[in-house]
Amino acid sequence: MADVPSSERPGPSDEPPFLSDEQVESFLRDAAEGGGAAAPKEPSARARMVAARLREQDEPAPWRAPQGGPKGGGRRRRWGAVVGVVALAAVAVIALRPSLVTDHLPGGEAEAAASPAPLPAETARPTGAPGDPAGAQQATREHPFRGSPALRWADGADAIELPEAKAVAGMSKADAELALRRTKEFLVAANLDPDVIAGGRPDKALGLLDPEAQKDLLPDQRRGLREPSREYDPVGLFSRFDPDEVRLAGDVVKVRGRMTLAGGKPGEIKVHADYTFVYPLVRSDGGDHVERTIVRREITTLLLDPDRWYATPGKLAIEEYKVNTFNTACEVYDGYLHPVFPEDREQATGPSVDPYDRSREMRETQGEECGTVTRT
């Protein structure tokens, strides 16, 4: 409760007891229905002060005195004053306890807790793991990120913000802008395209890659999409789920990360991207339980000067990439990520990892053992 100025505080001997929520709500309900219920008998010092001012206002000033008219005029004035007392008392109560109203309104505190203000963009490696959000922790179809740090992350492609472009490695600012834009387009096509998430082929993402500079990578990815295996697994670059098993809960994927620009050898622009994608999923055959699969990716792309390198103008090459996936089935290499629901969980033997901790370096491999996630 806000501090009350000392001139308005009740003395130690006459301090009124604090009204309960039930008393306040009953008073407001009776007043709204026009009932005859009395207001709480022990008002606060502030309420007494408001009532005194209203009594003074009920005495009309000479220039506002009624000039004849029906006899009921005085009664109407008194009824108006009573309504004024009720309205102002209600305003005073709401000012002291806004949750009595805001929790039941669209956009109120309950909804604000489900959709808090987003975090500012990430511009450097965090210094630690994010804390747990306050409030209800159980995810629902309507609020699939509740209970997750991703609740405050930006949505989808809007989260991938481009840094300022500059001329590097003997290439122009316009070339750098193109390299940044193409890298974002690849990340979106590989991780946020609804058709790809639903198990489709990432043809748009593949179309952004340079066939001249990626003579091995492109054939390997296409083979993995046709015949996925441990060696050729497309989820290394693409976020895909089996549509017969799961589907997105809603249409939002939360994303957090950053992108940096650098120059490599002459005629070589490097863009490094480090992003975490959070996918809320439900079973395709029904059910309301929401599970989240988290995918963190690091990728370094190259835009090469075709006058100096064997390269296709405007196409990207991938220098290297890493992926860590969380809350997905281990030792399954069928080209899909498989979120693990409670009834499918087995005792894990690997290390525990916080999938939201972006302050740590990515693990080089997921290891042979199936680890645990501390939260999803």
C-alpha positions as CSV (number, residue, x, y, z in Angstrom):
1,M,0.0,0.0,0.0
2,A,1.3,3.5,-0.8
3,D,2.4,5.6,2.1
4,V,-0.2,8.0,3.5
5,P,1.0,11.5,4.5
6,S,1.4,11.9,8.2
7,S,-1.4,14.5,8.3
8,E,-3.8,12.0,7.0
9,R,-2.8,9.0,9.0
10,P,-5.1,7.9,11.9
11,G,-3.7,8.2,15.3
12,P,-2.6,5.1,17.2
13,S,-5.8,5.0,19.2
14,D,-8.3,5.5,16.4
15,E,-6.6,3.6,13.5
16,P,-9.4,1.7,11.7
17,P,-9.0,-2.0,11.0
18,F,-8.1,-3.0,7.4
19,L,-11.1,-4.1,5.4
20,S,-11.1,-7.6,4.0
21,D,-11.5,-8.3,0.3
22,E,-14.9,-9.9,1.0
23,Q,-16.2,-6.7,2.7
24,V,-14.9,-4.5,-0.1
25,E,-16.3,-6.6,-2.9
26,S,-19.7,-7.0,-1.1
27,F,-20.0,-3.2,-0.7
28,L,-19.1,-2.5,-4.3
29,R,-21.6,-5.3,-5.5
30,D,-24.5,-3.9,-3.5
31,A,-23.7,-0.3,-4.6
32,A,-23.7,-1.3,-8.3
33,E,-27.0,-3.2,-7.9
34,G,-28.6,-0.2,-6.2
35,G,-29.3,-2.2,-3.0
36,G,-29.7,-0.7,0.4
37,A,-26.7,-2.3,2.0
38,A,-24.7,0.1,4.1
39,A,-21.1,0.9,3.3
40,P,-18.4,-0.7,5.6
41,K,-18.9,0.8,9.0
42,E,-15.2,1.7,9.7
43,P,-13.9,3.7,6.7
44,S,-10.3,4.7,6.4
45,A,-9.1,8.2,7.2
46,R,-8.9,9.0,3.4
47,A,-12.6,7.8,3.0
48,R,-13.7,10.0,5.9
49,M,-12.0,13.0,4.4
50,V,-13.7,12.3,1.0
51,A,-17.1,12.0,2.7
52,A,-16.6,15.3,4.5
53,R,-15.8,17.1,1.3
54,L,-18.9,15.6,-0.3
55,R,-21.0,16.8,2.6
56,E,-19.7,20.3,2.0
57,Q,-20.4,20.0,-1.8
58,D,-24.0,18.9,-1.0
59,E,-24.7,22.4,0.4
60,P,-25.3,24.4,-2.8
61,A,-23.5,27.7,-3.2
62,P,-25.8,30.7,-3.5
63,W,-25.3,31.1,-7.3
64,R,-26.3,27.4,-7.8
65,A,-29.3,27.4,-5.4
66,P,-32.4,26.0,-7.1
67,Q,-35.0,28.6,-8.2
68,G,-38.3,26.8,-7.5
69,G,-39.2,23.8,-9.5
70,P,-40.7,20.5,-8.5
71,K,-40.5,19.5,-4.8
72,G,-38.7,16.4,-5.8
73,G,-35.7,18.4,-6.9
74,G,-34.1,18.3,-3.4
75,R,-34.6,14.5,-3.3
76,R,-32.9,14.1,-6.7
77,R,-30.0,16.2,-5.4
78,R,-29.6,14.0,-2.4
79,W,-29.8,10.8,-4.5
80,G,-27.2,12.3,-6.8
81,A,-25.0,13.0,-3.8
82,V,-25.4,9.4,-2.6
83,V,-24.4,8.1,-6.0
84,G,-21.4,10.4,-5.9
85,V,-20.4,9.1,-2.5
86,V,-20.7,5.5,-3.8
87,A,-18.8,6.3,-7.0
88,L,-16.0,8.1,-5.2
89,A,-15.7,5.5,-2.5
90,A,-15.5,2.8,-5.3
91,V,-12.7,4.9,-6.9
92,A,-10.9,5.1,-3.6
93,V,-11.2,1.3,-3.1
94,I,-10.0,0.6,-6.7
95,A,-7.1,3.0,-6.2
96,L,-6.1,1.0,-3.2
97,R,-6.8,-2.4,-4.6
98,P,-6.7,-2.2,-8.5
99,S,-6.5,-6.0,-8.8
100,L,-10.2,-6.2,-7.8
101,V,-11.0,-4.8,-11.2
102,T,-8.0,-5.3,-13.4
103,D,-7.8,-9.1,-12.8
104,H,-11.2,-9.4,-14.5
105,L,-10.7,-7.1,-17.4
106,P,-9.0,-7.9,-20.8
107,G,-5.5,-6.5,-20.6
108,G,-5.6,-6.6,-16.8
109,E,-3.0,-7.9,-14.4
110,A,-3.9,-11.5,-15.1
111,E,-3.5,-11.1,-18.8
112,A,-0.4,-8.9,-18.3
113,A,1.2,-11.7,-16.4
114,A,0.5,-14.0,-19.4
115,S,1.9,-11.4,-21.9
116,P,4.5,-9.3,-20.2
117,A,6.5,-6.6,-21.9
118,P,9.2,-8.1,-24.2
119,L,12.9,-7.9,-23.3
120,P,15.1,-5.5,-25.2
121,A,17.1,-7.1,-28.0
122,E,20.2,-9.1,-27.1
123,T,23.3,-7.3,-28.1
124,A,26.0,-9.3,-26.3
125,R,26.4,-12.6,-24.6
126,P,24.3,-12.7,-21.3
127,T,26.2,-13.0,-18.0
128,G,23.9,-15.7,-16.7
129,A,20.8,-17.8,-17.1
130,P,17.4,-16.0,-17.0
131,G,15.3,-16.4,-13.9
132,D,11.9,-18.1,-13.8
133,P,8.9,-15.9,-14.6
134,A,6.5,-15.1,-11.7
135,G,2.9,-16.2,-11.6
136,A,1.3,-19.4,-12.9
137,Q,3.7,-21.9,-14.3
138,Q,1.4,-24.2,-16.3
139,A,1.4,-23.8,-20.0
140,T,-1.9,-23.9,-21.9
141,R,-3.0,-23.7,-25.5
142,E,-3.9,-20.1,-25.0
143,H,-0.7,-19.3,-23.2
144,P,1.9,-21.9,-24.4
145,F,4.9,-20.0,-23.1
146,R,3.6,-19.5,-19.6
147,G,6.2,-20.6,-17.0
148,S,9.1,-20.2,-19.5
149,P,11.7,-17.4,-19.8
150,A,10.7,-17.3,-23.5
151,L,7.4,-15.6,-22.4
152,R,9.3,-12.3,-22.6
153,W,11.2,-13.1,-25.8
154,A,10.2,-11.5,-29.1
155,D,8.0,-13.4,-31.6
156,G,9.4,-15.1,-34.7
157,A,11.2,-13.2,-37.4
158,D,10.8,-9.9,-35.5
159,A,13.3,-11.2,-33.0
160,I,16.1,-11.4,-35.6
161,E,17.4,-7.9,-35.7
162,L,20.1,-6.9,-38.1
163,P,23.2,-5.1,-36.8
164,E,24.4,-2.0,-38.6
165,A,26.1,-2.8,-41.9
166,K,29.5,-1.5,-42.8
167,A,32.1,-2.0,-45.6
168,V,34.4,-4.9,-44.7
169,A,37.0,-7.1,-46.4
170,G,37.1,-4.9,-49.5
171,M,33.4,-5.2,-50.0
172,S,30.8,-2.4,-49.8
173,K,28.2,-1.5,-47.2
174,A,25.5,-2.7,-49.7
175,D,27.3,-6.1,-49.8
176,A,27.3,-6.3,-46.0
177,E,23.6,-5.4,-45.9
178,L,22.9,-8.1,-48.4
179,A,24.9,-10.7,-46.3
180,L,22.9,-9.8,-43.2
181,R,19.6,-9.8,-44.9
182,R,20.2,-13.2,-46.6
183,T,21.3,-14.7,-43.3
184,K,18.1,-13.6,-41.7
185,E,16.1,-15.0,-44.6
186,F,17.9,-18.3,-44.2
187,L,17.2,-18.5,-40.4
188,V,13.6,-17.7,-41.0
189,A,13.2,-20.2,-43.8
190,A,15.0,-22.9,-41.9
191,N,13.4,-22.5,-38.4
192,L,10.3,-20.4,-38.7
193,D,8.5,-21.4,-41.9
194,P,5.3,-23.1,-40.8
195,D,5.5,-25.6,-43.6
196,V,9.0,-26.6,-42.6
197,I,8.1,-26.8,-38.9
198,A,5.2,-29.1,-40.0
199,G,7.7,-31.5,-41.6
200,G,7.9,-30.0,-45.1
201,R,11.0,-29.6,-47.3
202,P,13.0,-26.4,-46.6
203,D,13.3,-25.6,-50.3
204,K,13.4,-21.8,-49.8
205,A,16.3,-22.1,-47.3
206,L,18.2,-24.5,-49.6
207,G,17.6,-22.0,-52.5
208,L,19.5,-19.3,-50.6
209,L,22.7,-21.5,-50.5
210,D,25.4,-21.2,-53.2
211,P,25.7,-24.3,-55.3
212,E,29.2,-23.2,-56.4
213,A,30.5,-22.8,-52.8
214,Q,28.5,-25.6,-51.2
215,K,29.3,-28.6,-53.5
216,D,29.2,-31.0,-50.5
217,L,26.7,-29.4,-48.1
218,L,23.8,-29.1,-50.5
219,P,23.9,-32.7,-51.7
220,D,24.3,-33.9,-48.1
221,Q,21.3,-32.0,-47.0
222,R,19.2,-33.2,-49.8
223,R,20.2,-36.8,-49.1
224,G,19.3,-36.3,-45.5
225,L,15.8,-35.1,-46.4
226,R,15.3,-38.1,-48.6
227,E,17.0,-40.7,-46.4
228,P,17.7,-39.3,-43.0
229,S,20.3,-41.1,-40.9
230,R,22.7,-40.4,-38.1
231,E,25.3,-39.1,-40.5
232,Y,22.8,-37.2,-42.7
233,D,20.3,-35.6,-40.4
234,P,18.5,-32.5,-41.6
235,V,17.6,-31.3,-38.2
236,G,21.2,-30.1,-37.9
237,L,20.1,-27.1,-40.0
238,F,16.3,-27.3,-40.1
239,S,13.6,-27.4,-37.4
240,R,11.1,-30.0,-38.5
241,F,8.5,-32.0,-36.6
242,D,6.6,-35.1,-37.6
243,P,3.1,-33.8,-38.5
244,D,1.6,-37.2,-37.6
245,E,2.9,-36.8,-34.1
246,V,2.7,-33.1,-33.0
247,R,1.8,-29.6,-34.2
248,L,2.4,-26.1,-33.0
249,A,0.2,-24.8,-30.2
250,G,-0.8,-21.6,-31.9
251,D,1.3,-19.9,-34.5
252,V,4.1,-18.2,-32.5
253,V,7.7,-19.4,-32.0
254,K,9.7,-17.4,-29.5
255,V,13.3,-16.4,-30.5
256,R,16.2,-14.8,-28.8
257,G,19.7,-14.2,-29.9
258,R,22.0,-11.9,-31.9
259,M,23.9,-11.5,-35.1
260,T,27.3,-10.0,-35.8
261,L,29.1,-8.9,-38.9
262,A,32.8,-9.3,-39.6
263,G,35.2,-9.4,-42.5
264,G,37.2,-12.5,-43.4
265,K,39.7,-12.8,-46.2
266,P,39.5,-10.2,-49.0
267,G,36.2,-10.5,-50.7
268,E,34.6,-12.5,-47.8
269,I,31.9,-11.2,-45.5
270,K,31.2,-13.2,-42.4
271,V,27.9,-13.2,-40.5
272,H,27.7,-15.1,-37.2
273,A,24.3,-15.8,-35.8
274,D,23.5,-17.4,-32.4
275,Y,19.8,-17.9,-31.8
276,T,17.5,-20.0,-29.6
277,F,14.1,-21.0,-30.9
278,V,11.3,-22.2,-28.6
279,Y,8.5,-24.3,-30.1
280,P,5.3,-25.0,-28.1
281,L,3.7,-28.3,-29.3
282,V,0.7,-30.4,-28.7
283,R,-0.1,-33.9,-29.9
284,S,-1.7,-34.1,-33.3
285,D,-4.4,-36.5,-32.2
286,G,-5.7,-34.2,-29.5
287,G,-5.1,-33.3,-25.9
288,D,-4.3,-30.0,-24.2
289,H,-0.9,-30.7,-22.8
290,V,1.8,-28.4,-24.1
291,E,5.4,-29.4,-24.4
292,R,8.2,-27.1,-25.5
293,T,11.2,-28.1,-27.6
294,I,14.1,-25.7,-27.5
295,V,16.7,-25.5,-30.3
296,R,19.8,-23.3,-30.1
297,R,21.7,-22.8,-33.3
298,E,25.0,-21.1,-34.2
299,I,25.8,-20.6,-37.8
300,T,28.4,-18.6,-39.7
301,T,27.5,-17.6,-43.2
302,L,29.7,-16.2,-46.0
303,L,28.9,-13.8,-48.8
304,L,31.7,-14.1,-51.3
305,D,32.8,-11.7,-54.0
306,P,32.3,-13.6,-57.3
307,D,35.2,-11.6,-58.8
308,R,37.6,-13.2,-56.3
309,W,36.0,-16.6,-55.4
310,Y,34.0,-19.3,-57.2
311,A,30.7,-18.0,-56.0
312,T,27.2,-17.2,-57.2
313,P,26.2,-13.6,-56.8
314,G,23.8,-13.0,-53.9
315,K,24.0,-16.6,-52.6
316,L,25.2,-17.7,-49.2
317,A,27.8,-20.2,-48.2
318,I,27.8,-21.8,-44.7
319,E,31.2,-21.9,-43.1
320,E,30.1,-23.9,-40.0
321,Y,27.1,-24.6,-37.9
322,K,26.2,-26.1,-34.5
323,V,23.0,-27.2,-33.0
324,N,21.9,-28.2,-29.5
325,T,18.4,-29.5,-29.1
326,F,16.5,-29.8,-25.8
327,N,13.4,-31.8,-24.8
328,T,13.6,-34.0,-27.9
329,A,13.9,-37.8,-28.1
330,C,17.5,-39.1,-28.1
331,E,19.0,-41.5,-30.6
332,V,16.3,-40.9,-33.2
333,Y,17.5,-40.0,-36.7
334,D,14.4,-39.8,-38.9
335,G,14.7,-36.2,-40.0
336,Y,12.4,-34.8,-37.3
337,L,12.6,-33.4,-33.8
338,H,10.4,-35.3,-31.3
339,P,9.2,-33.5,-28.2
340,V,9.0,-35.7,-25.1
341,F,5.7,-35.7,-23.3
342,P,5.4,-36.8,-19.6
343,E,4.2,-40.3,-20.3
344,D,7.2,-40.9,-22.7
345,R,9.9,-39.7,-20.4
346,E,12.6,-42.2,-19.3
347,Q,15.3,-41.9,-16.7
348,A,18.1,-39.9,-18.2
349,T,21.7,-40.6,-17.4
350,G,23.4,-37.6,-19.0
351,P,24.2,-34.1,-17.5
352,S,21.5,-31.6,-16.6
353,V,21.4,-28.5,-18.8
354,D,19.3,-25.3,-18.7
355,P,18.2,-24.8,-22.3
356,Y,17.6,-21.1,-21.7
357,D,21.1,-20.3,-20.5
358,R,22.6,-18.4,-23.4
359,S,25.6,-17.3,-21.3
360,R,27.4,-20.6,-22.0
361,E,29.2,-21.8,-25.0
362,M,27.3,-24.4,-27.1
363,R,28.2,-28.0,-26.5
364,E,30.2,-29.4,-29.3
365,T,28.0,-32.5,-29.4
366,Q,25.0,-33.8,-27.6
367,G,27.0,-36.8,-26.5
368,E,25.9,-40.5,-26.6
369,E,24.0,-40.2,-23.3
370,C,20.6,-38.7,-23.0
371,G,20.8,-35.8,-20.6
372,T,18.1,-33.9,-18.8
373,V,16.8,-30.3,-19.1
374,T,16.2,-28.4,-15.9
375,R,13.1,-26.7,-17.4
376,T,11.3,-26.2,-20.7
